[in-house]
Amino acid sequence: MTDLSQRIEAYLQGRGEITEGRVLSGNGYFLDGRLVATLMDGDLCLRVGTDGWDGLISIAGIRPLLFADRPVPGWVIVEGTSIDADDALALWIESALAGWNEAAK
């Protein structure tokens, strides 16, 4: 288990059942059966929703998830160096959890 894996699990601790499984080309972390984040080669893949997505992908260290060389709206890749600090990781995990609410609309 990587340091980032441990930090994700520690942040989610106490919020529900945490499980891990293969998603895309990395390890996915689920909370109560819903995908929160996927680790892909040291980076973090998250569904953050489409509200404000254009602004997020313009931030240094953030890029859209690509599928067949096309951006997937609402999904971002956060470079591992952008989440070295626990508060930065928390911000992105909370963004993913907020993305759940948008998907439920």
Biotite code that builds the C-alpha atoms (Angstrom):
import biotite.structure as struc

atoms = struc.array([
    struc.Atom([0.000, 0.000, 0.000], chain_id="A", res_id=1, res_name="MET", atom_name="CA", element="C"),
    struc.Atom([1.403, 3.376, -0.968], chain_id="A", res_id=2, res_name="THR", atom_name="CA", element="C"),
    struc.Atom([1.546, 6.436, 1.249], chain_id="A", res_id=3, res_name="ASP", atom_name="CA", element="C"),
    struc.Atom([-1.167, 8.063, -0.874], chain_id="A", res_id=4, res_name="LEU", atom_name="CA", element="C"),
    struc.Atom([-3.375, 4.979, -0.506], chain_id="A", res_id=5, res_name="SER", atom_name="CA", element="C"),
    struc.Atom([-2.980, 5.135, 3.251], chain_id="A", res_id=6, res_name="GLN", atom_name="CA", element="C"),
    struc.Atom([-3.778, 8.860, 3.286], chain_id="A", res_id=7, res_name="ARG", atom_name="CA", element="C"),
    struc.Atom([-6.951, 8.351, 1.223], chain_id="A", res_id=8, res_name="ILE", atom_name="CA", element="C"),
    struc.Atom([-8.148, 5.566, 3.493], chain_id="A", res_id=9, res_name="GLU", atom_name="CA", element="C"),
    struc.Atom([-7.320, 7.594, 6.605], chain_id="A", res_id=10, res_name="ALA", atom_name="CA", element="C"),
    struc.Atom([-9.281, 10.574, 5.286], chain_id="A", res_id=11, res_name="TYR", atom_name="CA", element="C"),
    struc.Atom([-12.321, 8.435, 4.497], chain_id="A", res_id=12, res_name="LEU", atom_name="CA", element="C"),
    struc.Atom([-12.158, 6.581, 7.825], chain_id="A", res_id=13, res_name="GLN", atom_name="CA", element="C"),
    struc.Atom([-15.345, 6.832, 9.846], chain_id="A", res_id=14, res_name="GLY", atom_name="CA", element="C"),
    struc.Atom([-17.514, 7.968, 6.915], chain_id="A", res_id=15, res_name="ARG", atom_name="CA", element="C"),
    struc.Atom([-18.780, 4.541, 5.910], chain_id="A", res_id=16, res_name="GLY", atom_name="CA", element="C"),
    struc.Atom([-17.523, 1.260, 4.495], chain_id="A", res_id=17, res_name="GLU", atom_name="CA", element="C"),
    struc.Atom([-14.247, 1.712, 2.592], chain_id="A", res_id=18, res_name="ILE", atom_name="CA", element="C"),
    struc.Atom([-13.398, -0.847, -0.074], chain_id="A", res_id=19, res_name="THR", atom_name="CA", element="C"),
    struc.Atom([-10.716, -1.052, -2.708], chain_id="A", res_id=20, res_name="GLU", atom_name="CA", element="C"),
    struc.Atom([-10.891, -2.455, -6.234], chain_id="A", res_id=21, res_name="GLY", atom_name="CA", element="C"),
    struc.Atom([-9.494, -2.193, -9.729], chain_id="A", res_id=22, res_name="ARG", atom_name="CA", element="C"),
    struc.Atom([-10.832, 0.805, -11.701], chain_id="A", res_id=23, res_name="VAL", atom_name="CA", element="C"),
    struc.Atom([-9.516, 2.093, -15.016], chain_id="A", res_id=24, res_name="LEU", atom_name="CA", element="C"),
    struc.Atom([-5.813, 1.282, -14.789], chain_id="A", res_id=25, res_name="SER", atom_name="CA", element="C"),
    struc.Atom([-5.408, 1.760, -11.051], chain_id="A", res_id=26, res_name="GLY", atom_name="CA", element="C"),
    struc.Atom([-6.691, 1.078, -7.568], chain_id="A", res_id=27, res_name="ASN", atom_name="CA", element="C"),
    struc.Atom([-10.097, 2.546, -6.861], chain_id="A", res_id=28, res_name="GLY", atom_name="CA", element="C"),
    struc.Atom([-11.324, 3.562, -3.429], chain_id="A", res_id=29, res_name="TYR", atom_name="CA", element="C"),
    struc.Atom([-15.024, 3.255, -2.715], chain_id="A", res_id=30, res_name="PHE", atom_name="CA", element="C"),
    struc.Atom([-17.111, 4.639, 0.121], chain_id="A", res_id=31, res_name="LEU", atom_name="CA", element="C"),
    struc.Atom([-20.304, 2.680, 0.720], chain_id="A", res_id=32, res_name="ASP", atom_name="CA", element="C"),
    struc.Atom([-19.973, 1.184, -2.762], chain_id="A", res_id=33, res_name="GLY", atom_name="CA", element="C"),
    struc.Atom([-19.524, 4.496, -4.605], chain_id="A", res_id=34, res_name="ARG", atom_name="CA", element="C"),
    struc.Atom([-16.238, 5.382, -6.304], chain_id="A", res_id=35, res_name="LEU", atom_name="CA", element="C"),
    struc.Atom([-14.386, 8.239, -4.635], chain_id="A", res_id=36, res_name="VAL", atom_name="CA", element="C"),
    struc.Atom([-10.925, 8.150, -6.205], chain_id="A", res_id=37, res_name="ALA", atom_name="CA", element="C"),
    struc.Atom([-8.617, 6.036, -8.327], chain_id="A", res_id=38, res_name="THR", atom_name="CA", element="C"),
    struc.Atom([-4.830, 6.008, -8.055], chain_id="A", res_id=39, res_name="LEU", atom_name="CA", element="C"),
    struc.Atom([-3.199, 5.882, -11.472], chain_id="A", res_id=40, res_name="MET", atom_name="CA", element="C"),
    struc.Atom([0.601, 5.874, -11.591], chain_id="A", res_id=41, res_name="ASP", atom_name="CA", element="C"),
    struc.Atom([0.882, 8.113, -8.533], chain_id="A", res_id=42, res_name="GLY", atom_name="CA", element="C"),
    struc.Atom([-1.816, 10.523, -9.724], chain_id="A", res_id=43, res_name="ASP", atom_name="CA", element="C"),
    struc.Atom([-5.389, 10.757, -8.503], chain_id="A", res_id=44, res_name="LEU", atom_name="CA", element="C"),
    struc.Atom([-8.398, 10.368, -10.815], chain_id="A", res_id=45, res_name="CYS", atom_name="CA", element="C"),
    struc.Atom([-11.645, 11.870, -9.514], chain_id="A", res_id=46, res_name="LEU", atom_name="CA", element="C"),
    struc.Atom([-15.171, 12.567, -10.697], chain_id="A", res_id=47, res_name="ARG", atom_name="CA", element="C"),
    struc.Atom([-15.763, 16.136, -9.588], chain_id="A", res_id=48, res_name="VAL", atom_name="CA", element="C"),
    struc.Atom([-18.844, 16.887, -11.680], chain_id="A", res_id=49, res_name="GLY", atom_name="CA", element="C"),
    struc.Atom([-19.228, 19.349, -14.510], chain_id="A", res_id=50, res_name="THR", atom_name="CA", element="C"),
    struc.Atom([-20.018, 22.440, -12.393], chain_id="A", res_id=51, res_name="ASP", atom_name="CA", element="C"),
    struc.Atom([-16.823, 24.478, -12.612], chain_id="A", res_id=52, res_name="GLY", atom_name="CA", element="C"),
    struc.Atom([-14.952, 21.665, -14.368], chain_id="A", res_id=53, res_name="TRP", atom_name="CA", element="C"),
    struc.Atom([-13.540, 24.007, -17.039], chain_id="A", res_id=54, res_name="ASP", atom_name="CA", element="C"),
    struc.Atom([-11.959, 26.137, -14.329], chain_id="A", res_id=55, res_name="GLY", atom_name="CA", element="C"),
    struc.Atom([-10.495, 23.143, -12.523], chain_id="A", res_id=56, res_name="LEU", atom_name="CA", element="C"),
    struc.Atom([-8.707, 21.774, -15.566], chain_id="A", res_id=57, res_name="ILE", atom_name="CA", element="C"),
    struc.Atom([-7.013, 25.132, -16.088], chain_id="A", res_id=58, res_name="SER", atom_name="CA", element="C"),
    struc.Atom([-5.219, 24.816, -12.718], chain_id="A", res_id=59, res_name="ILE", atom_name="CA", element="C"),
    struc.Atom([-1.565, 23.765, -12.852], chain_id="A", res_id=60, res_name="ALA", atom_name="CA", element="C"),
    struc.Atom([-1.213, 20.080, -11.957], chain_id="A", res_id=61, res_name="GLY", atom_name="CA", element="C"),
    struc.Atom([-4.795, 19.264, -12.988], chain_id="A", res_id=62, res_name="ILE", atom_name="CA", element="C"),
    struc.Atom([-5.815, 17.808, -16.325], chain_id="A", res_id=63, res_name="ARG", atom_name="CA", element="C"),
    struc.Atom([-8.956, 16.214, -17.712], chain_id="A", res_id=64, res_name="PRO", atom_name="CA", element="C"),
    struc.Atom([-9.301, 12.446, -17.795], chain_id="A", res_id=65, res_name="LEU", atom_name="CA", element="C"),
    struc.Atom([-8.984, 11.371, -21.415], chain_id="A", res_id=66, res_name="LEU", atom_name="CA", element="C"),
    struc.Atom([-10.853, 8.500, -23.022], chain_id="A", res_id=67, res_name="PHE", atom_name="CA", element="C"),
    struc.Atom([-10.012, 7.751, -26.659], chain_id="A", res_id=68, res_name="ALA", atom_name="CA", element="C"),
    struc.Atom([-7.982, 10.997, -26.621], chain_id="A", res_id=69, res_name="ASP", atom_name="CA", element="C"),
    struc.Atom([-11.071, 13.036, -25.678], chain_id="A", res_id=70, res_name="ARG", atom_name="CA", element="C"),
    struc.Atom([-11.644, 14.751, -22.345], chain_id="A", res_id=71, res_name="PRO", atom_name="CA", element="C"),
    struc.Atom([-14.301, 13.205, -20.135], chain_id="A", res_id=72, res_name="VAL", atom_name="CA", element="C"),
    struc.Atom([-16.339, 16.121, -18.705], chain_id="A", res_id=73, res_name="PRO", atom_name="CA", element="C"),
    struc.Atom([-16.517, 16.100, -14.936], chain_id="A", res_id=74, res_name="GLY", atom_name="CA", element="C"),
    struc.Atom([-13.447, 13.904, -14.429], chain_id="A", res_id=75, res_name="TRP", atom_name="CA", element="C"),
    struc.Atom([-9.950, 15.151, -13.551], chain_id="A", res_id=76, res_name="VAL", atom_name="CA", element="C"),
    struc.Atom([-6.480, 13.786, -12.986], chain_id="A", res_id=77, res_name="ILE", atom_name="CA", element="C"),
    struc.Atom([-4.649, 15.471, -10.121], chain_id="A", res_id=78, res_name="VAL", atom_name="CA", element="C"),
    struc.Atom([-0.876, 15.090, -10.302], chain_id="A", res_id=79, res_name="GLU", atom_name="CA", element="C"),
    struc.Atom([0.537, 13.389, -7.242], chain_id="A", res_id=80, res_name="GLY", atom_name="CA", element="C"),
    struc.Atom([2.788, 16.363, -6.511], chain_id="A", res_id=81, res_name="THR", atom_name="CA", element="C"),
    struc.Atom([-0.324, 18.559, -6.219], chain_id="A", res_id=82, res_name="SER", atom_name="CA", element="C"),
    struc.Atom([-1.632, 16.510, -3.295], chain_id="A", res_id=83, res_name="ILE", atom_name="CA", element="C"),
    struc.Atom([1.499, 16.145, -1.180], chain_id="A", res_id=84, res_name="ASP", atom_name="CA", element="C"),
    struc.Atom([-0.154, 18.100, 1.640], chain_id="A", res_id=85, res_name="ALA", atom_name="CA", element="C"),
    struc.Atom([-3.038, 16.514, 3.537], chain_id="A", res_id=86, res_name="ASP", atom_name="CA", element="C"),
    struc.Atom([-5.196, 19.629, 3.159], chain_id="A", res_id=87, res_name="ASP", atom_name="CA", element="C"),
    struc.Atom([-4.805, 19.504, -0.638], chain_id="A", res_id=88, res_name="ALA", atom_name="CA", element="C"),
    struc.Atom([-5.770, 15.822, -0.684], chain_id="A", res_id=89, res_name="LEU", atom_name="CA", element="C"),
    struc.Atom([-8.782, 16.586, 1.529], chain_id="A", res_id=90, res_name="ALA", atom_name="CA", element="C"),
    struc.Atom([-9.899, 19.342, -0.853], chain_id="A", res_id=91, res_name="LEU", atom_name="CA", element="C"),
    struc.Atom([-9.875, 16.976, -3.838], chain_id="A", res_id=92, res_name="TRP", atom_name="CA", element="C"),
    struc.Atom([-11.599, 14.127, -2.014], chain_id="A", res_id=93, res_name="ILE", atom_name="CA", element="C"),
    struc.Atom([-14.305, 16.537, -0.878], chain_id="A", res_id=94, res_name="GLU", atom_name="CA", element="C"),
    struc.Atom([-14.654, 17.694, -4.493], chain_id="A", res_id=95, res_name="SER", atom_name="CA", element="C"),
    struc.Atom([-15.224, 14.083, -5.528], chain_id="A", res_id=96, res_name="ALA", atom_name="CA", element="C"),
    struc.Atom([-17.802, 13.585, -2.781], chain_id="A", res_id=97, res_name="LEU", atom_name="CA", element="C"),
    struc.Atom([-19.559, 16.774, -3.924], chain_id="A", res_id=98, res_name="ALA", atom_name="CA", element="C"),
    struc.Atom([-19.505, 15.362, -7.479], chain_id="A", res_id=99, res_name="GLY", atom_name="CA", element="C"),
    struc.Atom([-21.771, 12.558, -6.188], chain_id="A", res_id=100, res_name="TRP", atom_name="CA", element="C"),
    struc.Atom([-24.398, 15.149, -5.319], chain_id="A", res_id=101, res_name="ASN", atom_name="CA", element="C"),
    struc.Atom([-24.278, 16.626, -8.810], chain_id="A", res_id=102, res_name="GLU", atom_name="CA", element="C"),
    struc.Atom([-24.656, 13.173, -10.377], chain_id="A", res_id=103, res_name="ALA", atom_name="CA", element="C"),
    struc.Atom([-27.755, 12.571, -8.265], chain_id="A", res_id=104, res_name="ALA", atom_name="CA", element="C"),
    struc.Atom([-29.517, 15.647, -9.721], chain_id="A", res_id=105, res_name="LYS", atom_name="CA", element="C"),
])
